[in-house]
Amino acid sequence: MKSSQNPVVAYFKSAFEEFGKVTWPTKEQAALLTGIVIGVSLVVGVYLGLLDLGFSQAYQALLKATPDNTVTDTSGESSPGVVAPDGITVETVPADSSDSSSQQ
């Protein structure tokens, strides 16, 4: 014969029965295992921090080792921030000068 018990109530009853079957660690075991977890976490954190620092330093060294690709305009002054591939000439025109024929 089927039980007419609510399925939610049956679920919680069986869950509490399972909790009774669990072998819980002693206070000393819990403290030891907690210490191990904290210790391993610290070691992994330091390892990842050093790895990140190493990669960051290597990336900065790589950026410093690349040649500076600044473009020299017609006046002979370099324009930082303007990057042009080799073989391409970039000419800059001052913002004040404008071609009056193109504005008509």
N, C-alpha and C positions, 0 to 999 in steps of 0.2 A: 504494500500500500504506500502511496506517495505521501510525503510530509506536506502539510499545508502551511508550512512556515514561510515567512517573507524571505526572499532570496538575499536581501541586504543583511538581514539579521543573521541568516545562516552563514554568510560570508564572514562577518565579524566574529561569530562564535568559532568558526574553524581557524581564523587568523589568531585568535587568542590561545587556542589549543596548540597551535604551532609555536607561539612564543614560549609556551611552557616546555617545549621539547628542546629549545635552544640551550647550548652550553655556553654560558656567558663567561668572559675572562674575569680573573680575579682583579682586584684593585692594582696589585703590583704588575700583573701582565698588561693591563690597560695603560698604566703609566709608562712601562717599558716600550710598548708598541707606539704610543704617542710620541715618545722621545725619538724613536727610530724614524717616524714619519717626518717630524720637524727637522731632524738632522739631515736626512736625505734631501728634503726640500731646500735646505740652506746650501748644501753642496751643489745641487743642480742649479740653483739660482746664481751662485758664484760662478759656476762653469759657464752658464749662458751669458752672464754679464761680461766675463772676460772674452768670450767668443765674440760678442757684440762689439766690445771695445777694439778687439783686433781687426775685425772687418771694417769698422769705422776708420781706424788709423790707416789701413791698407787702401781704402777708398780715397781718403784725403791725400795720401801719398800719390796715388794714381792721378788724381786731378791736378796736383802740383807738377807732375812729370809731363803732362801734355803741353804742347806748345801753345802760346797765346795767339789766337787768331783774330787780332784786331786789324781793322782796315785803316789805311792811311788815306785821308781825303786829299783833294788837290792842293790844299794849302800846306801839306806836309805834317799836319797834326793827326795824331792817332785818335780814333773814335772808339773808346771802350764800349763794349756791349754790342757792337756790330760785328757779326761773324760772317765771313764769306769763305766759301770753299776755294781752294787753290785754282788759279786761272780765271777767276771772276773778278772784274773790276767794279767797285761800287763807288759812285760819285755822289757826294752830298751837296745839296744846294741850301744856302741859308734860307730860313723861313721868311725873311723880309723880301727877298727878290722874287718877283713873279713876272711872268710873261704877259704883258698887257695885251698882246694880240690875241691870246687864247681866251681872254675874258670878254671879248666883244660879242 
